[in-house]
Amino acid sequence: MARSLRVLIADDDRELAAAMAEYVRECGHEPVAVITGGGLEVIRRYGQYQPDVVLLDIMMPRFNGLTVCHALISRDPAAQIVFVSGQVDGTHPFVTGTGAVGFLAKPINREDLRDMLDKLQPQALVAS
């Protein structure tokens, strides 16, 4: 397995966010924060936690995931954003044009999450 990733999870559905955190742990990675308060909080907390990866719900209050993704990548071009959604398809132009590194459909499948995370690198390796 690749090195352990620090993962920030952002989903306004508290139960789903908690389940994703458990899946991340089971995949051998570290959830550094679970944010359920909305997109604005994700932008505020990204710098604090400096995650390797952000699992980001597209449909969130107070800035949707697309807006959050643009804000994070404009601040940190090496940011690795993986969208999660049960309402928007991963091939939608709004999703594919964001700079996100991946997409997972809800409900999240543990093996799909493992495969996605195993493809990504810790930020220290991305930046170098």
DSSP file (Angstrom, degrees, kcal/mol; ACC not computed):
  #  RESIDUE AA STRUCTURE BP1 BP2  ACC     N-H-->O    O-->H-N    N-H-->O    O-->H-N    TCO  KAPPA ALPHA  PHI   PSI    X-CA   Y-CA   Z-CA
    1    1 A M              0   0    0      0, 0.0     3,-0.1     0, 0.0   117,-0.0   0.000 360.0 360.0 360.0 148.6    0.0    0.0    0.0
    2    2 A A        -     0   0    0      1,-0.2     3,-0.1   116,-0.1   119,-0.1  -0.136 360.0 -67.3 -66.2 171.0    1.1    3.6   -0.6
    3    3 A R        -     0   0    0      1,-0.1    -1,-0.2   115,-0.1     2,-0.1  -0.222  66.1 -86.6 -59.5 153.6    1.9    5.9    2.3
    4    4 A S        -     0   0    0     -3,-0.1     2,-0.3    25,-0.1    25,-0.2  -0.372  44.4-142.0 -65.1 137.5   -0.9    6.8    4.6
    5    5 A L        -     0   0    0     -3,-0.1    25,-2.9    -2,-0.1     2,-0.6  -0.768   8.3-131.0-102.5 147.5   -2.9    9.9    3.5
    6    6 A R  E     -a   30   0A   0     -2,-0.3    46,-2.4    23,-0.2    47,-1.9  -0.889  34.1-163.7 -94.2 118.8   -4.3   12.6    5.7
    7    7 A V  E     -ab  31  53A   0     23,-3.1    25,-2.1    -2,-0.6    26,-1.0  -0.915  17.5-158.7-118.2 126.1   -7.9   13.0    4.5
    8    8 A L  E     -ab  33  54A   0     45,-2.7    47,-2.7    -2,-0.5     2,-0.5  -0.892  16.6-155.5 -97.0 128.0  -10.4   15.8    5.2
    9    9 A I  E     -ab  34  55A   0     24,-2.8    26,-3.4    -2,-0.5     2,-0.5  -0.915  12.1-177.0-110.0 127.2  -14.0   14.7    4.8
   10   10 A A  E     +ab  35  56A   0     45,-3.0    47,-2.7    -2,-0.5     2,-0.3  -0.929  23.5 131.9-130.3 108.0  -16.6   17.3    4.0
   11   11 A D        -     0   0    0     24,-2.0     6,-0.2    -2,-0.5    49,-0.1  -0.944  47.9-142.8-153.8 131.3  -20.3   16.2    3.7
   12   12 A D  S    S+     0   0    0     -2,-0.3     2,-1.0    47,-0.3    24,-0.1   0.597  85.2  88.6 -75.3  -8.5  -23.3   17.9    5.3
   13   13 A D     >  -     0   0    0      1,-0.2     4,-2.7     2,-0.0     5,-0.2  -0.803  68.0-161.4 -87.1 103.6  -24.9   14.5    5.9
   14   14 A R  H  > S+     0   0    0     -2,-1.0     4,-2.4     1,-0.2     5,-0.2   0.865  85.6  49.5 -57.8 -42.1  -23.4   13.7    9.4
   15   15 A E  H  > S+     0   0    0      2,-0.2     4,-2.2     1,-0.2    -1,-0.2   0.914 113.4  45.9 -66.2 -42.0  -24.0    9.9    9.2
   16   16 A L  H  > S+     0   0    0      2,-0.2     4,-2.7     1,-0.2    -2,-0.2   0.904 111.7  52.3 -66.7 -40.4  -22.5    9.6    5.8
   17   17 A A  H  X S+     0   0    0     -4,-2.7     4,-2.2     1,-0.2    -2,-0.2   0.914 110.5  48.1 -61.6 -42.5  -19.5   11.7    6.8
   18   18 A A  H  X S+     0   0    0     -4,-2.4     4,-2.0    -5,-0.2    -1,-0.2   0.896 111.5  50.3 -65.0 -39.6  -18.9    9.5    9.9
   19   19 A A  H  X S+     0   0    0     -4,-2.2     4,-2.5     2,-0.2    -2,-0.2   0.909 109.4  51.0 -64.9 -41.2  -19.2    6.4    7.7
   20   20 A M  H  X S+     0   0    0     -4,-2.7     4,-2.8     1,-0.2    -2,-0.2   0.904 107.9  53.0 -62.6 -39.6  -16.7    7.8    5.2
   21   21 A A  H  X S+     0   0    0     -4,-2.2     4,-2.1     1,-0.2    -1,-0.2   0.908 109.9  48.1 -61.1 -41.2  -14.3    8.5    8.1
   22   22 A E  H  X S+     0   0    0     -4,-2.0     4,-2.6     2,-0.2    -2,-0.2   0.914 111.5  49.8 -65.7 -42.5  -14.6    4.9    9.2
   23   23 A Y  H  X S+     0   0    0     -4,-2.5     4,-1.6     2,-0.2    -2,-0.2   0.912 108.7  53.0 -60.1 -43.3  -14.0    3.7    5.6
   24   24 A V  H  <>S+     0   0    0     -4,-2.8     5,-2.3     1,-0.2     3,-0.2   0.923 110.7  47.2 -59.6 -44.7  -10.9    5.9    5.4
   25   25 A R  H ><5S+     0   0    0     -4,-2.1     3,-2.0     1,-0.2    -2,-0.2   0.929 109.9  52.4 -60.8 -45.8   -9.5    4.4    8.6
   26   26 A E  H 3<5S+     0   0    0     -4,-2.6    -1,-0.2     1,-0.3    -2,-0.2   0.771 104.8  57.1 -62.9 -25.5  -10.3    0.9    7.3
   27   27 A C  T 3<5S-     0   0    0     -4,-1.6    -1,-0.3    -3,-0.2    -2,-0.2   0.424 124.2-104.7 -85.0   0.9   -8.3    1.7    4.2
   28   28 A G  T < 5S+     0   0    0     -3,-2.0     2,-0.2     1,-0.3    -3,-0.2   0.674  83.2 115.9  87.5  18.0   -5.3    2.6    6.3
   29   29 A H      < -     0   0    0     -5,-2.3    -1,-0.3    -6,-0.2   -23,-0.2  -0.690  63.6-113.2-116.4 171.3   -5.5    6.3    6.0
   30   30 A E  E     -a    6   0A   0    -25,-2.9   -23,-3.1    -2,-0.2     2,-0.7  -0.903  11.7-147.2-113.9 113.9   -6.1    9.1    8.6
   31   31 A P  E     -a    7   0A   0      0, 0.0   -23,-0.2     0, 0.0     3,-0.1  -0.691  17.0-177.1 -73.7 116.9   -9.2   11.2    8.7
   32   32 A V  E     +     0   0A   0    -25,-2.1     2,-0.3    -2,-0.7   -24,-0.2   0.707  65.7   1.3 -89.7 -21.3   -7.9   14.6   10.0
   33   33 A A  E     -a    8   0A   0    -26,-1.0   -24,-2.8     2,-0.0     2,-0.5  -0.961  52.7-151.9-162.9 146.9  -11.2   16.3   10.1
   34   34 A V  E     -a    9   0A   0     -2,-0.3     2,-0.5   -26,-0.2   -24,-0.2  -0.974  21.2-168.5-122.2 113.1  -14.9   15.6    9.4
   35   35 A I  E     +a   10   0A   0    -26,-3.4   -24,-2.0    -2,-0.5     7,-0.1  -0.902  22.7 158.6-109.7 123.0  -16.7   18.8    8.4
   36   36 A T        +     0   0    0     -2,-0.5    -1,-0.1   -26,-0.2   -22,-0.1   0.358  55.9  86.4-119.7   1.2  -20.5   18.8    8.2
   37   37 A G  S    S-     0   0    0      1,-0.3     2,-0.2    23,-0.1     3,-0.2   0.534  97.5 -87.8 -86.6  -6.4  -21.2   22.5    8.5
   38   38 A G    >>  -     0   0    0      1,-0.1     4,-1.1     2,-0.1     3,-0.5  -0.542  47.5 -61.0 123.7 171.1  -20.9   23.5    4.9
   39   39 A G  H 3> S+     0   0    0     22,-2.4     4,-1.9    24,-0.6    24,-0.2   0.814 121.5  60.3 -63.1 -36.3  -18.5   24.6    2.2
   40   40 A L  H 3> S+     0   0    0     22,-2.0     4,-2.0    21,-0.4    -1,-0.2   0.892 103.8  52.4 -61.0 -38.3  -17.4   27.8    3.8
   41   41 A E  H <> S+     0   0    0     -3,-0.5     4,-2.4     2,-0.2    -1,-0.2   0.862 104.8  56.3 -65.2 -35.3  -16.1   25.8    6.8
   42   42 A V  H  X S+     0   0    0     -4,-1.1     4,-1.8     2,-0.2    -2,-0.2   0.934 107.5  48.1 -61.4 -46.2  -14.1   23.5    4.4
   43   43 A I  H  X S+     0   0    0     -4,-1.9     4,-0.6     1,-0.2    -1,-0.2   0.913 113.5  48.0 -60.7 -43.2  -12.3   26.5    3.0
   44   44 A R  H  < S+     0   0    0     -4,-2.0     4,-0.5     1,-0.2    -1,-0.2   0.883 116.7  42.1 -64.3 -39.2  -11.5   27.9    6.5
   45   45 A R  H  X S+     0   0    0     -4,-2.4     4,-2.4     1,-0.2     5,-0.3   0.658  92.1  81.7 -87.8 -16.8  -10.2   24.5    7.8
   46   46 A Y  H  X S+     0   0    0     -4,-1.8     4,-2.5     1,-0.2    -1,-0.2   0.927  96.0  45.1 -56.2 -47.6   -8.2   23.4    4.8
   47   47 A G  H  < S+     0   0    0     -4,-0.6    -1,-0.2    -3,-0.2    -2,-0.2   0.852 112.1  53.3 -64.7 -34.9   -5.2   25.5    5.8
   48   48 A Q  H  4 S+     0   0    0     -4,-0.5    -2,-0.2     1,-0.2    -1,-0.2   0.923 120.7  29.2 -66.2 -45.4   -5.5   24.4    9.4
   49   49 A Y  H  < S-     0   0    0     -4,-2.4    -2,-0.2     2,-0.0    -1,-0.2   0.712  84.1-155.8 -91.7 -22.3   -5.4   20.7    8.7
   50   50 A Q     <  -     0   0    0     -4,-2.5    -3,-0.1    -5,-0.3    73,-0.1   0.922  23.9-165.7  44.0  59.5   -3.3   20.7    5.5
   51   51 A P        -     0   0    0      0, 0.0    29,-0.2     0, 0.0   -44,-0.2  -0.279  29.1-137.1 -72.8 159.2   -4.8   17.4    4.2
   52   52 A D  S    S+     0   0    0    -46,-2.4    28,-0.4     1,-0.3     2,-0.3   0.812  91.2  17.0 -77.2 -33.9   -3.4   15.3    1.5
   53   53 A V  E     -b    7   0A   0    -47,-1.9   -45,-2.7    26,-0.1     2,-0.5  -0.987  64.4-150.7-141.4 145.0   -6.9   14.7    0.1
   54   54 A V  E     -bc   8  81A   0     26,-2.5    28,-3.2    -2,-0.3     2,-0.8  -0.983   6.2-155.9-117.5 121.4  -10.3   16.2    0.5
   55   55 A L  E     -bc   9  82A   0    -47,-2.7   -45,-3.0    -2,-0.5     2,-0.5  -0.880  29.1-171.5 -90.1 112.1  -13.4   14.0    0.0
   56   56 A L  E     -bc  10  83A   0     26,-2.7    28,-2.3    -2,-0.8   -45,-0.2  -0.926  23.2-140.1-124.2 117.1  -15.9   16.8   -0.9
   57   57 A D  E     - c   0  84A   0    -47,-2.7    28,-0.2    -2,-0.5     3,-0.2  -0.482  12.6-146.8 -65.9 138.4  -19.6   16.5   -1.3
   58   58 A I  S    S+     0   0    0     26,-1.7     7,-2.8     1,-0.2     2,-1.2   0.902  87.6  58.9 -75.8 -41.2  -20.8   18.6   -4.2
   59   59 A M  S    S+     0   0    0     25,-0.3   -47,-0.3     5,-0.2    -1,-0.2  -0.706  74.0 140.1 -95.8  88.8  -24.1   19.6   -2.7
   60   60 A M        -     0   0    0     -2,-1.2     3,-0.2    -3,-0.2     2,-0.1  -0.921  50.3-111.4-126.0 152.3  -23.3   21.4    0.5
   61   61 A P  S    S+     0   0    0      0, 0.0   -22,-2.4     0, 0.0   -21,-0.4  -0.376  94.5  29.3 -75.6 162.9  -24.7   24.5    2.1
   62   62 A R  S    S-     0   0    0    -24,-0.2   -22,-2.0   -23,-0.2   -21,-0.2   0.954 138.3  -0.2  51.3  65.0  -22.8   27.8    2.3
   63   63 A F  S    S-     0   0    0    -24,-0.2   -24,-0.6    -3,-0.2   -23,-0.1   0.673  87.2-121.9  90.0 113.8  -20.7   27.3   -0.9
   64   64 A N     >  -     0   0    0    -25,-0.1     4,-2.3     1,-0.1     3,-0.2  -0.218  33.1 -96.3 -73.6 171.7  -21.2   24.1   -2.8
   65   65 A G  H  > S+     0   0    0     -7,-2.8     4,-2.8     1,-0.2     5,-0.2   0.808 122.3  57.4 -61.7 -32.4  -18.4   21.7   -3.5
   66   66 A L  H  > S+     0   0    0     -8,-0.5     4,-2.1     2,-0.2    -1,-0.2   0.931 109.9  44.3 -64.4 -44.8  -17.7   23.1   -7.0
   67   67 A T  H  > S+     0   0    0     -3,-0.2     4,-2.3     2,-0.2    -2,-0.2   0.905 114.3  50.3 -64.3 -42.6  -17.1   26.6   -5.5
   68   68 A V  H  X S+     0   0    0     -4,-2.3     4,-2.8     2,-0.2     5,-0.2   0.921 108.6  52.5 -61.8 -44.7  -15.0   25.1   -2.6
   69   69 A C  H  X S+     0   0    0     -4,-2.8     4,-2.7     1,-0.2     5,-0.3   0.934 110.0  47.7 -58.0 -48.4  -12.9   23.1   -5.1
   70   70 A H  H  X S+     0   0    0     -4,-2.1     4,-2.0     1,-0.2    -1,-0.2   0.913 112.8  49.4 -59.6 -42.9  -12.1   26.2   -7.2
   71   71 A A  H  X S+     0   0    0     -4,-2.3     4,-1.4     2,-0.2    -2,-0.2   0.919 113.5  45.5 -63.5 -44.3  -11.3   28.2   -4.0
   72   72 A L  H  X S+     0   0    0     -4,-2.8     4,-2.8     1,-0.2     7,-0.2   0.923 113.9  47.3 -67.7 -44.1   -8.9   25.5   -2.7
   73   73 A I  H  < S+     0   0    0     -4,-2.7    -1,-0.2     1,-0.2    -2,-0.2   0.834 108.7  55.3 -68.8 -31.2   -7.1   24.9   -6.0
   74   74 A S  H  < S+     0   0    0     -4,-2.0    -1,-0.2    -5,-0.3    -2,-0.2   0.853 116.4  38.1 -68.3 -31.6   -6.7   28.6   -6.5
   75   75 A R  H  < S+     0   0    0     -4,-1.4    -2,-0.2     1,-0.3    -1,-0.2   0.827 135.1  20.2 -82.9 -34.6   -4.9   28.8   -3.1
   76   76 A D    ><  -     0   0    0     -4,-2.8     3,-2.7    -5,-0.2    -1,-0.3  -0.801  63.2-169.6-140.0  91.5   -3.1   25.4   -3.4
   77   77 A P  T 3  S+     0   0    0      0, 0.0    -4,-0.1     0, 0.0    -1,-0.1   0.697  89.5  59.0 -57.9 -18.8   -2.7   24.2   -7.0
   78   78 A A  T 3  S+     0   0    0      2,-0.1    -5,-0.1    -5,-0.0    48,-0.1   0.434  76.1 130.7 -89.1   0.8   -1.5   20.8   -5.6
   79   79 A A    <   -     0   0    0     -3,-2.7     2,-0.7    -7,-0.2   -26,-0.1  -0.280  51.2-145.5 -57.0 135.7   -4.8   20.3   -3.7
   80   80 A Q        -     0   0    0    -28,-0.4   -26,-2.5   -29,-0.2     2,-0.5  -0.895  21.5-177.8-109.1 103.9   -6.2   16.8   -4.3
   81   81 A I  E     -c   54   0A   0     -2,-0.7    20,-2.3    18,-0.3    21,-1.1  -0.880  11.5-170.2-106.4 129.4  -10.0   17.0   -4.3
   82   82 A V  E     -cd  55 102A   0    -28,-3.2   -26,-2.7    -2,-0.5    21,-0.2  -0.974  18.6-143.5-116.8 115.2  -12.2   13.9   -4.8
   83   83 A F  E     -cd  56 103A   0     19,-2.3    21,-2.7    -2,-0.5     2,-0.4  -0.492  12.3-165.3 -75.2 145.6  -15.8   14.8   -5.3
   84   84 A V  E     +cd  57 104A   0    -28,-2.3   -26,-1.7    19,-0.2     2,-0.3  -0.998  20.4 153.5-127.0 136.6  -18.6   12.6   -3.8
   85   85 A S  E     - d   0 105A   0     19,-1.7    21,-2.2    -2,-0.4     5,-0.1  -0.978  39.0-168.7-161.7 146.7  -22.2   13.0   -4.9
   86   86 A G  S    S+     0   0    0     -2,-0.3    -1,-0.1    19,-0.2     3,-0.1   0.355  97.6  44.7-108.9  -1.2  -25.4   11.1   -5.3
   87   87 A Q  S    S+     0   0    0      1,-0.2     2,-0.4     2,-0.0    -2,-0.1   0.662 106.1  54.4-116.2 -25.6  -27.0   13.8   -7.4
   88   88 A V  S    S-     0   0    0      4,-0.0     2,-0.2     2,-0.0    -1,-0.2  -0.920  78.0-126.2-116.7 139.7  -24.4   14.8  -10.0
   89   89 A D    >   -     0   0    0     -2,-0.4     3,-1.7     1,-0.1     6,-0.2  -0.565  18.9-124.2 -82.5 146.1  -22.6   12.5  -12.3
   90   90 A G  T 3  S+     0   0    0      1,-0.3    -1,-0.1    -2,-0.2    -7,-0.1   0.632 109.4  57.6 -65.2 -14.4  -18.8   12.4  -12.4
   91   91 A T  T 3  S+     0   0    0      4,-0.1    -1,-0.3     5,-0.0    -2,-0.0   0.439  75.9 121.1 -95.9   0.1  -18.8   13.1  -16.2
   92   92 A H  S X> S-     0   0    0     -3,-1.7     4,-2.5     1,-0.1     3,-1.4  -0.391  72.4-124.0 -63.0 138.5  -20.8   16.4  -15.9
   93   93 A P  H 3> S+     0   0    0      0, 0.0     4,-1.6     0, 0.0    -1,-0.1   0.812 111.1  60.4 -56.1 -31.8  -18.9   19.3  -17.3
   94   94 A F  H 34 S+     0   0    0      1,-0.2    -4,-0.1     2,-0.2    -2,-0.1   0.850 112.9  38.4 -62.8 -32.1  -19.2   21.2  -14.0
   95   95 A V  H X4 S+     0   0    0     -3,-1.4     3,-1.4    -6,-0.2     5,-0.5   0.912 115.0  49.8 -83.3 -47.8  -17.3   18.3  -12.4
   96   96 A T  H 3< S+     0   0    0     -4,-2.5     3,-0.4     1,-0.3    -2,-0.2   0.736 108.2  54.6 -68.8 -21.9  -14.7   17.5  -15.0
   97   97 A G  T 3< S+     0   0    0     -4,-1.6    -1,-0.3    -5,-0.3    -2,-0.1   0.275  88.4  80.9 -94.3  12.6  -13.6   21.2  -15.4
   98   98 A T  S <  S-     0   0    0     -3,-1.4    -1,-0.2     2,-0.1    -2,-0.1   0.711  98.5-114.4 -93.0 -21.0  -12.8   21.8  -11.8
   99   99 A G        +     0   0    0     -3,-0.4   -18,-0.3     1,-0.3    -3,-0.1   0.445  62.5 151.3  94.8   1.3   -9.3   20.3  -11.4
  100  100 A A        -     0   0    0     -5,-0.5    -1,-0.3     1,-0.1   -18,-0.2  -0.345  45.1-140.8 -63.3 149.7  -10.6   17.6   -9.0
  101  101 A V  S    S-     0   0    0    -20,-2.3     2,-0.3     1,-0.1   -19,-0.2   0.551  71.8  -6.1 -91.1  -8.8   -8.5   14.4   -9.2
  102  102 A G  E     -d   82   0A   0    -21,-1.1   -19,-2.3     2,-0.0     2,-0.3  -0.993  52.9-135.6-171.8 174.6  -11.5   12.1   -8.8
  103  103 A F  E     -d   83   0A   0     -2,-0.3     2,-0.4   -21,-0.2   -19,-0.2  -0.992  10.5-169.3-146.7 135.4  -15.2   11.4   -8.3
  104  104 A L  E     -d   84   0A   0    -21,-2.7   -19,-1.7    -2,-0.3     2,-0.3  -0.998  20.3-134.0-126.8 130.8  -17.0    8.8   -6.2
  105  105 A A  E     -d   85   0A   0     -2,-0.4     4,-0.3   -21,-0.2   -19,-0.2  -0.591  37.3 -87.2 -81.8 142.3  -20.7    8.2   -6.5
  106  106 A K  S    S+     0   0    0    -21,-2.2     2,-0.1    -2,-0.3    -1,-0.0  -0.698 110.1  56.7 -85.4 145.6  -22.9    7.9   -3.4
  107  107 A P  S    S-     0   0    0      0, 0.0     2,-0.2     0, 0.0    -2,-0.1   0.500  98.4-130.1 -70.4 142.9  -23.5    5.6   -1.7
  108  108 A I        -     0   0    0     -2,-0.1     2,-0.5    -4,-0.1    -2,-0.1  -0.428  12.6-143.6 -68.3 129.4  -19.7    5.3   -1.3
  109  109 A N     >  -     0   0    0     -4,-0.3     4,-2.4    -2,-0.2     5,-0.2  -0.835   9.7-138.7 -93.0 127.7  -18.4    1.8   -2.0
  110  110 A R  H  > S+     0   0    0     -2,-0.5     4,-2.5     1,-0.2     5,-0.1   0.870 102.3  49.0 -55.8 -42.1  -15.5    0.9    0.3
  111  111 A E  H  > S+     0   0    0      2,-0.2     4,-2.7     1,-0.2    -1,-0.2   0.883 109.8  51.1 -69.4 -37.3  -13.4   -0.7   -2.4
  112  112 A D  H  > S+     0   0    0      2,-0.2     4,-2.4     1,-0.2    -2,-0.2   0.907 111.5  48.7 -63.9 -40.3  -13.9    2.2   -4.8
  113  113 A L  H  X S+     0   0    0     -4,-2.4     4,-2.8     2,-0.2     5,-0.3   0.930 111.4  49.4 -63.6 -45.2  -12.7    4.5   -2.0
  114  114 A R  H  X S+     0   0    0     -4,-2.5     4,-2.6     1,-0.2    -2,-0.2   0.934 111.7  48.7 -59.4 -46.9   -9.7    2.3   -1.3
  115  115 A D  H  X S+     0   0    0     -4,-2.7     4,-0.9     1,-0.2    -1,-0.2   0.907 112.9  48.2 -60.2 -42.6   -8.8    2.2   -5.0
  116  116 A M  H >X S+     0   0    0     -4,-2.4     3,-0.8     1,-0.2     4,-0.6   0.948 114.1  44.7 -64.2 -49.4   -9.2    6.0   -5.3
  117  117 A L  H >< S+     0   0    0     -4,-2.8     3,-1.0     1,-0.2    -1,-0.2   0.869 108.1  58.0 -65.0 -36.4   -7.1    6.8   -2.2
  118  118 A D  H 3< S+     0   0    0     -4,-2.6    -1,-0.2    -5,-0.3    -2,-0.2   0.727 102.2  56.3 -67.8 -20.0   -4.4    4.2   -3.2
  119  119 A K  H << S+     0   0    0     -4,-0.9    -1,-0.2    -3,-0.8    -2,-0.2   0.681  97.6  80.3 -80.2 -18.8   -3.9    6.1   -6.5
  120  120 A L    <<  -     0   0    0     -3,-1.0   -67,-0.1    -4,-0.6  -118,-0.1  -0.482  69.1-139.6 -95.2 161.0   -3.1    9.4   -4.7
  121  121 A Q        -     0   0    0     -2,-0.2     5,-0.1   -69,-0.1    -2,-0.1  -0.832  29.6 -93.8-116.0 152.2    0.1   10.6   -3.1
  122  122 A P    >>  -     0   0    0      0, 0.0     4,-1.7     0, 0.0     3,-1.3  -0.330  42.5-111.4 -58.1 148.6    0.7   12.5    0.2
  123  123 A Q  H 3> S+     0   0    0      1,-0.3     4,-2.9     2,-0.2     5,-0.3   0.830 115.9  62.5 -54.8 -37.2    0.9   16.3   -0.4
  124  124 A A  H 3> S+     0   0    0      1,-0.2     4,-0.8     2,-0.2    -1,-0.3   0.865 109.2  42.1 -58.9 -34.9    4.7   16.3    0.4
  125  125 A L  H <4 S+     0   0    0     -3,-1.3    -1,-0.2     2,-0.2    -2,-0.2   0.830 112.7  53.1 -79.8 -33.0    5.2   14.1   -2.6
  126  126 A V  H  < S+     0   0    0     -4,-1.7    -2,-0.2     1,-0.2    -3,-0.2   0.921 109.9  48.2 -65.8 -44.2    2.8   15.9   -4.9
  127  127 A A  H  <        0   0    0     -4,-2.9    -1,-0.2     1,-0.2    -2,-0.2   0.751 360.0 360.0 -71.3 -24.5    4.5   19.3   -4.2
  128  128 A S     <        0   0    0     -4,-0.8    -1,-0.2    -5,-0.3    -2,-0.2   0.491 360.0 360.0 -84.2 360.0    8.0   18.0   -4.9
